[in-house]
Amino acid sequence: MDVSKKKILNGYHVVFLVQNIMVGMGLLSMNNSLSPLGYSQWWVPILFGVIANLTIIPMIWLNLQYKDDDLFDIHEKLLGKWMGKSLNFILLLYAIILFSAVIDSYLELIQISILPERSINGHLIFFILITVFIVKGGIKSLARFCILTFFLTGWMAYFLRWGMESGEIRHLLPLFNFTGKEFLEATKSGYNSIVGYELIMFFFPYIRKPEKAFKHSSIGIWLTVFFYLMVGIVGVMYFTEWQLEHILFPVLKLFQAVDLSFVERIDKIGITLWVFLILTTAGAYLWVAKKGLDSLRNKNSQYHIYAVAILTYVVINLPISQIIRKTFYERTFYFSYGFILWPILLCLVHLVRRRKMR
Amino acid sequence: MTVSRFIIAISILLVLSGCTTKQGLQPSLENLGLISVAGFDYIDNDNMRMTVIMPQPALEAEKHTQVITVNTDMLHKGLVDISSRADKTVSLKQLRVVLFSEEFARQGQMKEMVEYLFKDADVRSSVFVAIVKESAEEMLRMEYPDKQNTSSYINNLFQQRQYTFFSPFTTIHEFVYDETDPIRDTIAPYVELKDEVIHIEGLAMFSNGKMETTFSKHEGKIIQILRGREKLSVFALTLDDEGNEKVALEFVKSKAKVKTENINSPKVILNLKFEGTLSEYEGDKDLANKKDIKNLEKEVSKKIEKEIRNLLEKCKELEIEPIGMFETLRMRYKGDWTTDLTKELLEKAEFEINVETNLTSIGALK
């Protein structure tokens, strides 16, 4: 498959890459992380969509100035070799940690809800192997997998029907029943369900029509927002404020409300199908980590994938307590908020440099 | 290619590992004792008596239900105890119905137990809960020779059917929902073992996590109408005080709109619309006469209105709000709505009830 630097991603690839990297563990617990807002949370995904769409503008603008470079190259060009390399090193660590955070939290959910009696070590190895397998084909293989994932999992939105039927539509009002503090708290914990679109800065040079990338990525973002909005509305209708605050994975409870005559535990089917959404997210971070290692060592090598995979396995199995690990992952997610705003600064640096050159 | 071969090999190994005979990890289906109904009785504030039944699939067994009872203070400790008495690993994965004795519910322990089940990932949130008048253990130990087996009998009993619409058929999710919703109080079906059969006797009403009182089937019907159920069945009314004029209506359509105005002196406006056929009539009116039919409609409306008013006054007296009348006020309320606010409003509430009945047909006979 195509692994060299060529223009290989068409419009569909971009739409579904953006969309599927965004959807991951965040959606499962979105109602819960937005719970400081109470019932007024259901429209917040729209707001997040607007923020995402605004913050993607500087990213794409920057990438349009350097059409053949990803963020790693841009760092080195804009900030000099040493500065750029050290920043890239941090980015590499960030990608590895997010890769492990995504896998770890998913496997933990599997352990809690499906296989409480088993250790997850075997699954972990298997999971990392599959991700490696997907990423080995390069970004195009990942993009194709994203399209497949969309059609394999998108239909699950139908399961929300039962929650909607037994829910209370009047929960949707009032719209603004929260304080500023509650809003900030909810944004802080809730926005991480929508991060992921910033990875477009890394696969941008592979896009065949860069001038249309903004349109395609916006479609991807709003597709995600559409699903989030549906889950948000149905969650608010189906649960009380106490339940929103205390149920860790509201989507699974929504699946439990499904009443079909031929199959019972829809939530278990839901969790297992969710593996596709996790694979795309994890795969994207693994791919970014591989690219990071490539640029650090100035060498394009497939072995970098294995190196990152082994490193991830080690990170997940480090003998540190679960609580420290959790807070660590959480902090890394907050780091990604900074990362989303980072391109704005880079744009300014770019403008200043251009003026100087003249 | 080598990588894909490697992955295939690994996946085959993983799949085959399901066939291991090593004991203790995850039991195979034949070795699982799937609890279908559990019952809880009150001993004291720390201890409870837990009874579970499991269907016995083996044809050789004489009885097709296994019943096990233990005294315990925690749910999972109880399960371990039960495992030691059963020949299989017990699991709550197939739990369908949970029964609580009235005393257990009145002491306020039921809320805690239901929340515990709600948290458990093995238990679905669509498991039914019900209150048993005397002992849950007795109900589970009872033999029902004309039924398939106790498990499916009790499970079928709580499935929604047309003629039992008065009963709420509360699930674990609904129980927790009502319990944590400051707008309304919880209701659950109330059952009794009578003449070796289980009767659904009415509704158990909760307030602040404790069972307070019971309502009759007829009151249950009205509560279900006001809670917005649209599919109703037969509704029988006695129109005069002496009991000479009786009607039975079969509803085709019913619609209830509950609106509350003014938070300072709340006025609850209930608009109800019924459309249905007259299935039985006993009295002096001539059903062929259009005027008489109109009168009958009016009388029925009046009677329903009176019954609703009585029920609401009773709720007011008991400080129980099973309907959620103040939802429309909450929709425009800024800040956190509390249970105390609901109680306060209920105390001050005045009711305006408008009932409109429309008899679409009076049957095939003149």
Chai-1 contact restraints between the chains, C-beta under 6 A:
chainA,res_idxA,chainB,res_idxB,connection_type,confidence,min_distance_angstrom,max_distance_angstrom,comment,restraint_id
A,I112,B,A121,contact,1.0,0.0,6.0,A-B,restraint_1
A,S113,B,A121,contact,1.0,0.0,6.0,A-B,restraint_2
A,E117,B,Q26,contact,1.0,0.0,6.0,A-B,restraint_3
A,L129,B,I7,contact,1.0,0.0,6.0,A-B,restraint_4
A,F133,B,I7,contact,1.0,0.0,6.0,A-B,restraint_5
A,R170,B,E327,contact,1.0,0.0,6.0,A-B,restraint_6
A,R170,B,M331,contact,1.0,0.0,6.0,A-B,restraint_7
A,L173,B,M331,contact,1.0,0.0,6.0,A-B,restraint_8
A,N177,B,K334,contact,1.0,0.0,6.0,A-B,restraint_9
A,T240,B,Y177,contact,1.0,0.0,6.0,A-B,restraint_10
A,T240,B,T180,contact,1.0,0.0,6.0,A-B,restraint_11
A,T240,B,D181,contact,1.0,0.0,6.0,A-B,restraint_12
A,W242,B,T180,contact,1.0,0.0,6.0,A-B,restraint_13
A,K253,B,S125,contact,1.0,0.0,6.0,A-B,restraint_14
A,Q256,B,R124,contact,1.0,0.0,6.0,A-B,restraint_15
A,Q256,B,S125,contact,1.0,0.0,6.0,A-B,restraint_16
